[in-house]
Amino acid sequence: MFKIKVLAVLVAVGLIANAKTAAAQTETLTVAGGCFWCVEKDFERVPGVIEAVSGYTGGSVDNPTYKQVTSGRTGHYEAVQITYDASRVSVDTLLSLFFRSVDPTDAGGQFCDRGDSYRTAIFATSGQEAAAQRAKADAQAELGQSIVTPILPKTQFFEAEAYHQDYYKSDERILTRFGLKTKADAYKRYRAACGRDAKVKELWGSDAPFIN
Protein backbone atom coordinates (compact mmCIF):
# COMPACT_ATOMS: atom_id res chain seq x y z
CA MET A 1 0.00 0.00 0.00
CA PHE A 2 2.88 2.34 0.87
CA LYS A 3 4.48 1.75 -2.54
CA ILE A 4 1.20 2.49 -4.29
CA LYS A 5 0.87 5.78 -2.41
CA VAL A 6 4.45 6.75 -3.23
CA LEU A 7 3.87 5.93 -6.89
CA ALA A 8 0.70 8.04 -6.89
CA VAL A 9 2.58 10.96 -5.39
CA LEU A 10 5.38 10.66 -7.95
CA VAL A 11 2.86 10.55 -10.80
CA ALA A 12 1.10 13.62 -9.41
CA VAL A 13 4.42 15.47 -9.08
CA GLY A 14 5.28 14.54 -12.65
CA LEU A 15 1.96 15.84 -13.91
CA ILE A 16 2.44 19.10 -12.02
CA ALA A 17 5.95 19.47 -13.44
CA ASN A 18 4.67 18.86 -16.96
CA ALA A 19 1.87 21.38 -16.45
CA LYS A 20 4.37 23.98 -15.24
CA THR A 21 6.58 23.33 -18.27
CA ALA A 22 3.60 23.73 -20.59
CA ALA A 23 2.55 26.91 -18.80
CA ALA A 24 6.07 28.33 -19.15
CA GLN A 25 5.81 27.95 -22.92
CA THR A 26 2.49 29.78 -23.12
CA GLU A 27 2.80 33.46 -24.02
CA THR A 28 0.49 36.23 -25.24
CA LEU A 29 0.74 38.86 -27.96
CA THR A 30 -1.73 41.73 -28.29
CA VAL A 31 -2.33 43.36 -31.66
CA ALA A 32 -4.88 45.71 -33.20
CA GLY A 33 -5.72 45.16 -36.84
CA GLY A 34 -9.09 46.74 -37.45
CA CYS A 35 -12.16 44.56 -36.96
CA PHE A 36 -11.33 42.16 -34.16
CA TRP A 37 -13.61 39.46 -35.57
CA CYS A 38 -11.29 39.21 -38.56
CA VAL A 39 -8.04 39.23 -36.60
CA GLU A 40 -9.41 36.62 -34.21
CA LYS A 41 -10.39 34.31 -37.06
CA ASP A 42 -7.08 34.74 -38.88
CA PHE A 43 -4.89 33.91 -35.92
CA GLU A 44 -6.94 31.02 -34.61
CA ARG A 45 -5.92 29.26 -37.84
CA VAL A 46 -2.20 29.48 -37.04
CA PRO A 47 -0.60 26.26 -35.78
CA GLY A 48 0.67 26.86 -32.27
CA VAL A 49 -1.95 29.47 -31.43
CA ILE A 50 -4.04 28.26 -28.52
CA GLU A 51 -6.66 30.99 -28.47
CA ALA A 52 -7.41 34.45 -29.83
CA VAL A 53 -9.73 36.71 -27.83
CA SER A 54 -11.40 39.91 -29.02
CA GLY A 55 -11.18 42.91 -26.74
CA TYR A 56 -10.12 46.49 -26.13
CA THR A 57 -6.81 48.02 -25.06
CA GLY A 58 -4.85 51.26 -25.07
CA GLY A 59 -7.59 53.50 -23.69
CA SER A 60 -8.47 55.46 -20.58
CA VAL A 61 -11.67 53.76 -19.36
CA ASP A 62 -11.89 50.53 -17.37
CA ASN A 63 -14.12 47.79 -18.78
CA PRO A 64 -15.29 49.79 -21.79
CA THR A 65 -18.25 48.70 -23.88
CA TYR A 66 -18.24 48.26 -27.63
CA LYS A 67 -20.41 51.37 -28.00
CA GLN A 68 -17.98 53.43 -25.93
CA VAL A 69 -14.94 52.23 -27.83
CA THR A 70 -16.38 52.76 -31.30
CA SER A 71 -17.47 56.26 -30.31
CA GLY A 72 -13.78 57.13 -30.36
CA ARG A 73 -13.91 58.86 -26.99
CA THR A 74 -12.10 56.30 -24.82
CA GLY A 75 -8.87 55.95 -26.80
CA HIS A 76 -9.18 52.17 -27.01
CA TYR A 77 -8.31 50.06 -30.00
CA GLU A 78 -10.29 47.00 -31.06
CA ALA A 79 -7.62 44.42 -30.33
CA VAL A 80 -6.99 40.70 -30.10
CA GLN A 81 -5.00 38.93 -27.43
CA ILE A 82 -3.29 35.91 -28.95
CA THR A 83 -2.27 33.11 -26.61
CA TYR A 84 0.28 30.81 -28.18
CA ASP A 85 2.66 27.96 -27.49
CA ALA A 86 6.11 29.49 -27.91
CA SER A 87 7.62 26.04 -28.51
CA ARG A 88 5.49 25.72 -31.65
CA VAL A 89 5.30 29.24 -33.06
CA SER A 90 7.55 32.23 -32.42
CA VAL A 91 6.56 35.82 -31.74
CA ASP A 92 8.58 36.77 -34.84
CA THR A 93 6.36 34.55 -36.99
CA LEU A 94 3.17 35.93 -35.44
CA LEU A 95 4.29 39.53 -35.97
CA SER A 96 5.24 38.82 -39.59
CA LEU A 97 1.81 37.29 -40.17
CA PHE A 98 0.16 40.26 -38.48
CA PHE A 99 1.75 42.88 -40.71
CA ARG A 100 0.85 40.88 -43.82
CA SER A 101 -2.79 40.55 -42.74
CA VAL A 102 -3.47 44.30 -42.47
CA ASP A 103 -2.83 47.57 -44.28
CA PRO A 104 -0.07 49.05 -42.09
CA THR A 105 0.12 52.15 -44.28
CA ASP A 106 -3.34 53.36 -43.26
CA ALA A 107 -3.42 55.70 -40.23
CA GLY A 108 -7.17 56.29 -40.29
CA GLY A 109 -8.55 52.83 -39.67
CA GLN A 110 -8.70 49.62 -41.66
CA PHE A 111 -10.53 49.04 -44.93
CA CYS A 112 -14.17 50.15 -44.61
CA ASP A 113 -13.86 50.67 -40.84
CA ARG A 114 -12.73 54.20 -40.11
CA GLY A 115 -11.83 55.92 -36.87
CA ASP A 116 -9.32 55.63 -34.06
CA SER A 117 -10.65 52.37 -32.64
CA TYR A 118 -9.88 50.59 -35.93
CA ARG A 119 -6.25 51.69 -36.25
CA THR A 120 -3.44 49.15 -36.29
CA ALA A 121 -0.97 48.79 -33.43
CA ILE A 122 1.22 46.29 -31.64
CA PHE A 123 1.05 46.34 -27.85
CA ALA A 124 4.40 44.83 -26.93
CA THR A 125 5.92 43.72 -23.68
CA SER A 126 9.52 44.78 -23.08
CA GLY A 127 10.60 41.33 -24.24
CA GLN A 128 8.62 41.63 -27.50
CA GLU A 129 9.64 45.15 -28.49
CA ALA A 130 12.80 44.18 -30.41
CA ALA A 131 10.88 41.53 -32.37
CA ALA A 132 8.16 44.07 -33.15
CA GLN A 133 10.71 46.59 -34.40
CA ARG A 134 12.31 43.92 -36.61
CA ALA A 135 8.95 42.89 -38.05
CA LYS A 136 8.02 46.51 -38.74
CA ALA A 137 11.32 47.23 -40.48
CA ASP A 138 10.97 44.07 -42.55
CA ALA A 139 7.41 44.97 -43.58
CA GLN A 140 8.49 48.48 -44.55
CA ALA A 141 11.37 47.15 -46.63
CA GLU A 142 9.11 44.67 -48.41
CA LEU A 143 6.36 47.19 -49.16
CA GLY A 144 8.65 50.11 -49.90
CA GLN A 145 6.11 52.33 -48.15
CA SER A 146 5.99 54.07 -44.80
CA ILE A 147 4.52 51.87 -42.06
CA VAL A 148 2.34 53.85 -39.65
CA THR A 149 1.53 50.98 -37.26
CA PRO A 150 2.89 52.07 -33.85
CA ILE A 151 4.62 49.78 -31.38
CA LEU A 152 3.14 50.69 -28.01
CA PRO A 153 3.72 49.41 -24.47
CA LYS A 154 1.37 46.61 -23.52
CA THR A 155 -1.54 47.93 -21.45
CA GLN A 156 -4.49 46.31 -19.72
CA PHE A 157 -6.59 44.20 -22.06
CA PHE A 158 -10.35 44.12 -21.54
CA GLU A 159 -12.19 41.18 -23.06
CA ALA A 160 -15.01 42.25 -25.36
CA GLU A 161 -18.63 41.30 -24.82
CA ALA A 162 -19.48 37.61 -25.17
CA TYR A 163 -21.42 38.14 -28.40
CA HIS A 164 -18.21 39.29 -30.14
CA GLN A 165 -16.21 36.16 -29.33
CA ASP A 166 -15.87 33.54 -32.09
CA TYR A 167 -18.29 35.58 -34.18
CA TYR A 168 -16.94 34.09 -37.42
CA LYS A 169 -18.00 30.55 -36.52
CA SER A 170 -21.18 31.12 -34.54
CA ASP A 171 -24.37 29.47 -35.77
CA GLU A 172 -26.51 31.92 -33.79
CA ARG A 173 -29.03 33.52 -36.11
CA ILE A 174 -29.36 37.29 -36.31
CA LEU A 175 -31.35 39.70 -38.42
CA THR A 176 -29.22 41.41 -41.10
CA ARG A 177 -29.98 43.52 -44.17
CA PHE A 178 -29.78 40.22 -46.07
CA GLY A 179 -32.44 38.67 -43.86
CA LEU A 180 -32.06 36.15 -41.05
CA LYS A 181 -28.52 34.78 -41.16
CA THR A 182 -26.10 33.03 -38.86
CA LYS A 183 -23.34 35.17 -37.43
CA ALA A 184 -20.86 33.10 -39.44
CA ASP A 185 -22.63 33.96 -42.68
CA ALA A 186 -23.02 37.62 -41.69
CA TYR A 187 -19.31 37.73 -40.94
CA LYS A 188 -18.38 36.37 -44.36
CA ARG A 189 -20.60 38.93 -46.08
CA TYR A 190 -19.17 41.76 -43.97
CA ARG A 191 -15.56 40.77 -44.64
CA ALA A 192 -16.13 40.63 -48.38
CA ALA A 193 -18.08 43.90 -48.49
CA CYS A 194 -15.45 45.68 -46.39
CA GLY A 195 -12.75 44.81 -48.92
CA ARG A 196 -10.30 43.48 -46.36
CA ASP A 197 -8.96 40.55 -48.36
CA ALA A 198 -8.91 42.46 -51.63
CA LYS A 199 -6.79 45.27 -50.17
CA VAL A 200 -4.44 42.91 -48.32
CA LYS A 201 -3.90 40.93 -51.51
CA GLU A 202 -3.25 44.14 -53.44
CA LEU A 203 -0.61 45.16 -50.90
CA TRP A 204 1.07 41.87 -50.09
CA GLY A 205 0.31 39.62 -53.05
CA SER A 206 1.27 35.99 -52.46
CA ASP A 207 2.74 36.89 -49.05
CA ALA A 208 -0.75 37.59 -47.66
CA PRO A 209 -1.29 34.60 -45.35
CA PHE A 210 -5.02 34.68 -44.59
CA ILE A 211 -6.78 35.45 -47.86
CA ASN A 212 -10.07 33.53 -47.80
N, C-alpha and C positions, 0 to 999 in steps of 0.2 A: 504493500500500500504506500509505504514511504517513497519507493522508487517511482511509482505512478505519479505521486504528487510533485516530486522533483521534476519529472519529465514534463508535467503540465506547466510548471512554473517556467522551465526553460523554453518551452514552445511559446508561452505568452510573452516572455522577454524578447524572443526572436521576432514575434509579430510586431511588438512595439518598436523594436529597432528598425524593422523594415518600413513601418509606417513613418517613422521619423526621417528615414532616408528619403522616402517618397516625398514627404512634405518639404524637405530641404531643396528638392529639385523643382518645386512648384513656385512660379513667379508670376507677377502681373505686369502688364503694360497698358497704359491708358492713352487712347488716341481719340481725336475728334476728326471726323471725315464727312461732315454733312449729316444727312439722315442716318440716325443710329440704327434703324431697322436694317439698312443696307450693309453697314459696316459689321454689324452683328452676324448677319448671314454669311458674309464673305469669310470672316475669320473663323467661324465655326466649321468651315470646310477644311481648314488647314490641319494636316497631321501634326499631332503634338499639342494642339490647342484643346484644353479641357472644357472651357466654357467662355462665352462672350456675353457680357451683360450690358444692356443699354442703361444710360444714366446721364447725369449732369455733373459738370465740374468746372472749376475756374471762376466761380462767381462769388457774390457777397451775401447770399441768403442761404440759411440752413434749410435743408429738406424742401427745395423748391418744387413747384408743380410744373407740369408741361406748359400750361397756359402762362405762368410767370416767366419761364425761360424763353419761350418763343415771342414774348412781348419785347424782348431785348433789354429789359430794365434791370435784370439781375446780374448780367455779365457772364452767365454760364454758357458753356458750349454743350450741345448735344454730343455725348461722348460714349465710348465703349471701353469697358474694362476687360481686358483679355487675360484669362488665366491659362498658363501654359506649362508644359513639362519641359524644363530647360535641358533635359538630357535628350530630348527628341527634336526640339526646334529652338533655334537661337533667337535672341532679341534682334540680332542683325538681320536675320531672315524676315522676321515679322515686320521690322521697320522698312525693309526694302519692298515687301509686299504692300505695306500701307501706302507708301508714296505712289506706287504704280496702280493703286486702286482709286485714286482721287485726282482732282485737278489742283495741284499745289501752287499754281500760278494765279489762282483766283482769290483775292482778298475780301470779296464781298459775300461769300457764301459758297454753295456748291450746287452747280447745275441749275435746276429750276427753283431751288430753295435759297432764298436771299435773306440776308440779315446776319447779325453778329453771332447768333446761336448756331448757325450752320457753317461757320468758318472752320478751317482745318487747323489742327495743332497737335503737338506731341507733348504730353505731360510726363516728363521724365524724372526718375529718381536720380540721385547723384551718380549712382552706378550705371545708369543708362544714358547719361548725357553725351558721353563720347561716342557711343554707338549711334545716337540720334544725329549728332553732327556729321558723322561719316556718311550716314544714309542720306542726309540732306545734300551734302556736297556731291555725292554720287548721282543723285537724282538731277541736280542742277547741271552737272556735266553731261549727263545723257540727254536731257531735254534741250540744253543750250538756251534756257530761259531762266529768268529770276524766280527763285522759289520763295514764296511769301509765308509758307507754313512756319509758325514760330515754334521754338523748343522752349517750353515753359516748365517751371518747377512743378512737380506733382503736388496736387492739392486734394482736399477731401472729395471723394467721389460719392455722389448720392444716387442710389439705384432709382431708375424711373418707375413709374406706375406699372402695376402688374400687366395691364392690358398692352403695354408696349413690348414686353418680353416675348421673344420667339414669334414675333408677329408674322414673319415670312412663312412659317410652317403651321400656323394655327388653322384649324378647321371650323373655328367659331364663325358664324354667319353674321354679317353686318349689312346695313343698307348703304349702298353707294350710288353714285350717279348712273352706274351701269345696272342697277337693280340689286337684288339680294345676292351677295357673294360671300365666300369665305374670306377671312383675312389674308390667307395665302394667295388667293386669286387677286384680291384688291392690291396686295403688295406688288405682284408681278405687273399689273396694269400701271400702277404708280411709277415703278422703276423705269418702265419703258417710256411712259409719257414724259418723265422728268429728263430723259436724255442722258442719264448717268453713264450707261455702258457705251453709248455712241461717242460721247466726249472723251471718255477714258481711252477708248480704242483709237480715236483720232490722235490723242496725245502720245500714247505709249505703244501703239501698234501691237506686235506679237508679244511684247513684254507685259502687257496687261494681264494679270493673273486670274481675274474673277469674271471675265466677260461671260454672261449667260447666253 
